[in-house]
Amino acid sequence: MTSTSIPATPDALRQSRPRAIAVWLMAVAGLVFLMVVVGGITRLTESGLSMVRWEPISGIIPPLNAEQWQAEFAAYQASPEYQQVNRGMSLAQFQTIFFWEYLHRALGRLIGLAFALPLLWFWIRKAIPQAYHWRLVALLALGGMQGAIGWWMVASGLVDRPDVSHIRLAVHLMAALFIFGGLIWTALDLFALDRDPAARPARLTWGGVIVLAIVAGQIKLGAFVAGLDAGFAFNSWPKMGSEWFPSGTPMLSPWWSNFADNPIVVQFAHRWWAVVTVIALIWLARQARKQRRLASVAIHSAFGTQFLLGIATLLTGVNIVVATAHQGVGALVVATMVWGIHLIGRRQGETVTP
């Protein structure tokens, strides 16, 4: 698997600003990281269904007076979640869950502006290196699509069932982390281009693809755990209660649906696929160490912390602080993984900072 670039002309090289664009992309990635953390809090506080309308433009303005708050609350009171779960909730309690969902959506809009406006400026100034224009446009399009995916997820909890689809939740989280990784990968390519005008984009090796697939599988299982509230099924480790796998667990048919819809099986799979993920990341860290030792340290630190936080999340009965840290460090695992895969995809003979 290879990437190609078009040789830049001397004029284009003088005008392009790869380092400035790379720094901007890393800043946007930082906002996406914050978005992932806030998204985790939104899920853990069960705030995601508090805003029952999708208003991409006007929705940026929150309720500003008592009348507007009452109107927003009345809309929520007509939803399945209020009718079946939160009947009798006070306005003050509603305002608390509304805050987290509003903050999550506001961050999404901020990220869109933080990406689109500088992109336009760099484009007008002809500061974007050749072969990167449409990659940046693709990232912008993915960001817009992520907003639609978010509403598609929320809408699943506004009809009949008072909870969002765990499948749609997984798509939403994985799309966010794909964008996060794409921002970091592109920034790393641009940092390399700044150091060496002849540098080409890193290639995605087969080893990198395998690690990426394994980590993606663990992220998907983690989203299923969150969406099914499977973290509450067993709060012991390494065994589930007194057994490695609880006997008498009700199983679904067909058998493979248990890995998506059965909370006990999903928690079991998430526990032990974590071991496979650790092995894959140890391999990646060893490969990345050949290029840059700091990357190896970062990968080990991220997955080691994440593994311990996963255990702590179980043992604390899904404590909100621990569980939020678990989701946040999960994003850092993705960031370090992307760094490692990028390093092993660099061309042989290309210099890398020690």
QUIWOQUI-V791596 format. One line per field, one symbol per residue. burial: I if it has 24 or more other C-alpha atoms within 12 Angstrom, else O. Layout:
burial->???
This chain:
burial->OOOOOOOOOOOOOOOIIIIIIIOIIIOIIIIIIIIIIIIIIIIIIIIIIIIIIIOOOOOOOIOOOOOOOOOIIOOIIIIIIIOOOIOOOOIOOIIOIIIIIIIIIIIIIIIIOIIIOIIOOIOOOOIIIIIIIOIIOOIIOIIIOIIIIIIIIIIIIIOOOIIIIIIIIIIIIIIIIIIIIIIIIIIIIIIIIIOOIIIIIIIIIOIIOOIIOIIIIIIIIIIIIIIIIIIIIIIIIOOIOOOOIOOOOOOOOOOOOOIIIIIIIIIIIIIIIIIIIIOIIIIIIIIIIOIIOOIIIIIIIIIIIIIIIIIIIIIOOIOIOIIIIIIIIIIIIIIIIIIIIIIIIIIOOOOIOO
